[in-house]
Amino acid sequence: ISYTRETNIFNLERDFTSQVYSLGWVGMLLFIGPYVVIMLYALIKWLMNKQLRTYLISSMFLSIAFMLLAAFLSGNVMDFLT
């Protein structure tokens, strides 16, 4: 099943698990991986450097974290971001 075919047939639920079926493991890592890597990098930098704990940077980090959490729990979040 291709990604386009799967999204046109029905809405994806639980993006992290259903992307494996439509894109495969490598496709899922390429599609969702950058968001996870950016969030982990931001978390490490935010924890290590106290000067980076501004309201703007903290809110941007939390927005990525909540987006990934919503994609994992409910789905239909990561489908059409790109």
C-alpha atoms as one frame of an Amber mdcrd trajectory, in Angstrom:
protein
   0.000   0.000   0.000   1.402   3.384  -0.879   1.127   6.438   1.341  -1.117
   8.329  -1.089  -3.413   5.334  -1.564  -3.765   4.783   2.167  -4.578   8.425
   2.933  -7.151   8.591   0.129  -8.974   5.444   1.250  -9.343   6.257   4.948
  -7.895   8.540   7.565  -4.813   7.225   9.262  -5.120   6.515  12.937  -2.093
   6.343  15.205   0.335   7.868  12.732   3.422   6.177  14.106   2.025   2.679
  13.709   0.098   3.086  10.461   2.950   4.812   8.637   4.894   1.559   8.882
   2.269  -0.187   6.736   2.116   2.479   4.053   5.738   3.675   3.952   7.742
   0.871   5.525  10.278   1.349   8.298  12.682   3.470   6.258   9.888   5.670
   4.918   8.461   6.168   8.375  11.874   7.156   9.722  12.325   9.624   6.867
   8.809  11.021   7.279   8.491  11.234  11.067  12.141  10.906  12.103  13.125
  14.572  11.648  10.443  15.674  14.126  11.696  13.196  16.723  15.347  14.156
  16.139  14.590  17.878  16.375  12.633  17.360  19.586  15.395  15.276  21.200
  18.076  17.758  20.117  16.047  20.665  21.494  15.477  18.836  24.767  19.194
  18.136  25.231  20.157  21.733  24.421  17.366  23.089  26.631  18.467  20.974
  29.598  22.195  21.667  29.202  22.109  25.423  28.593  20.187  27.604  31.041
  20.306  30.633  28.713  18.158  28.770  26.157  15.249  28.411  28.569  13.351
  31.375  27.203   9.605  31.451  26.752   9.868  31.290  22.944  12.214  28.312
  22.824  10.329  26.468  25.550   6.991  26.963  23.782   8.431  25.802  20.451
   9.840  22.686  22.111   6.516  21.945  23.803   4.600  22.426  20.547   6.732
  19.791  18.813   6.386  17.461  21.795   2.582  17.849  21.923   2.314  17.360
  18.152   4.252  14.094  18.379   2.218  12.965  21.377  -1.039  13.696  19.553
   0.249  11.845  16.485   1.088   8.821  18.591  -2.171   8.745  20.526  -4.804
   9.785  18.013  -3.443  10.083  14.508  -4.410  12.391  11.640  -1.770  14.858
  12.799   1.314  14.066  10.734  -0.480  13.116   7.504  -0.478  16.369   5.591
   2.271  18.425   7.252   4.511  18.037   4.220
